[in-house]
Amino acid sequence: MSTRFLLPAVLTAAGLLSCATIALAQDSAINVAGWNLADVGHKPGDDSNRLVSIEKALPEIDLIYRPSESNTGGSIQAEFKPQNNCAGMSVSSGFDFDLPPADRAAQVRKEVHEAFADFAKTCRMARPDMEATLMAGFSEAFAAVDKLMVDKPNVYPKEPADDANSQDQSNT
């Protein structure tokens, strides 16, 4: 191949490769009202490794909310960092949303508030407004992650059909 055609061929191949990569890797991360909304691990037709979350980090605390795969519940992880001669604390909580769904965002806020209350039992807060500061913008971020889960629910590969020829041979 002459050098005159080599560069266009390389550029075409690189373009096709980048399009293929985009089609396979649909990870995204955006900022919504001060919260990081991430959707990672998605593959067309197989969300087995998909993780959707909203996260916010302050100097005193990191908080992650993840909706369940079916968006019928969720979990929080809070990492209270050492402060005021306190060692800090990790909190994890999984929960289902009430049926029929009430205010789902309020239910998550309640879980976060309980994490703050647990931390306050053993450590004095560095800032009395830390919970309010952390939760600023939460309503918008929760609405965005909830809409994402409704608009793009998890999809899984179909289970293989049972083979009619394979039978239980344990009694033979």
N, C-alpha and C positions, 0 to 999 in steps of 0.2 A: 504494500500500500504506500503510495507516495505521501510525503509529509504534508502536501497540500490538502489531503483528505483525512489525515490522521487527527488533527485538532477537532474538526467537526464531529468525527466518529467518537472521540473521547468525550466531548461535551454532550453528545446525544446519549451515550451510555451513562454518564454521570447523572443526567437529567432523569432518565428512566429509573436508575437506582434510587434516586431521592424520592421519586413518586412512589415507588414500591415501599420504601421505608415509611413514608407518610401513611400509606394505606394500612400497614401493619401496626405501626406505633401510633396510637391515638391518645397518648398521654397528654394531659393538659393541666395547667396551673394558672389561676388568675387571682387577683386581689379583689375582694368584695368587702367594702367598708372596713378595711383594716385587717381582715381575716384572709388567710390563704386557702383558697378552694382548690383541691387537687383531685384529679381523677386519673389514676395510673393503673397499669397492668391489664388494660382492656385489649382484647384481640377479637377480631370479627368472629362472631359466633361462639366465643368462649370467654366468659368473664370470671373463670375460676380463680384467677389471680388479681382481680380488680379490687382496688382499694379507693374508696371515695371518702374525703374528709374535709373538714374545715379546721384550721389551726391558727392560733394566735400566741405569740410569745412576748412576754414582758420581762424585764430584768428579774422580777420576783417569781414568775410562774410561766409555765408553758401549758397550754390546754389544747387538746385534740378532741373533736367530736367526729365519730364515724357512724353513718346510718348503717343499719343491718342490710344484708344482701337483698332482702325483700322490702326494705324501708318500712318495716312494721315495728321497729325499735331502733336501738342504737347503743353506743357506748361512749364514755368519756374517759380520757386519760389526762390527769393533771399532775404536773411535776412542780411542787412548791420548792423553790430553791432555798438554800440556807440563808437565814437572815436573823438579825437580832439575837445572836448566840443560839440559834435554833438549827438543828441539823437538816431541816427541810422534811419533805414527805412526798411519797408517790401515792396517788389514788387512782384506782380503776373501777369503773362501774358499768355494767351492762344492764339494759332494761328494755322492756317492751312498751310500746305506746298503748294507752288506754283504748278500749273498744267500746263504743264507737270513738274514733279519734276526737279528742278534745283539742285544746291548743297544744300541739306537739312541741312547738318552740318553748312554751312555758314549762313543759315537762322536762326538757333538757336544762333549762335555766334552774329548775328545782334541783336537779342532780348536781349541777355546778355549785349551787348555794350550799348544798349538804357537804360537798367536798371542802368548801371554805370553812364551814362550821366545824368539821372534823379537824382541820388544820389549826383552827383557833383554839381548840381544846388544849393543845400542847405548845403552841407557839403564838406569840403576839405578832400581829401583822405589822410589817414595816410601814405600810401606808393604810390608813383606815378606808380609803376609797379604792383599794386595789381591785375588789370584785367589780365595782361599777366601771372602773377603767378597763378591765379585761373584757367585760361584756358589752362595751360600746360597739355598736355596729353588728351585734349578734343577730338581731332580727333580720337584717338584710342578708347576711351570710347564710343563716339557716334557710331563709326563703329560697336562696339560690341553690343550695345543695339539695333541698327537698324537691325543687322543680327539676333539677338534673336527674334525680332518681326516678321521678315520674316520667319525664320525657325520654330517658334512656335507661330503662330498667335492665338489670343484669340478664344476660342471655347465656345459656349453657348448651353444650353439644347434646344432641339427642342420645339417649341411652341405646346401646345396641339391642336389637330385637332378640328375644329369646329364640334360640335355635331349637326347632321342634325335634330335631334328631338327637339332641343331647338330653338324656334322661338321667335321673338319679340311678347310679349303678351300685349304690351302697348295699342293697339287699341281694346282690347276685354273687 
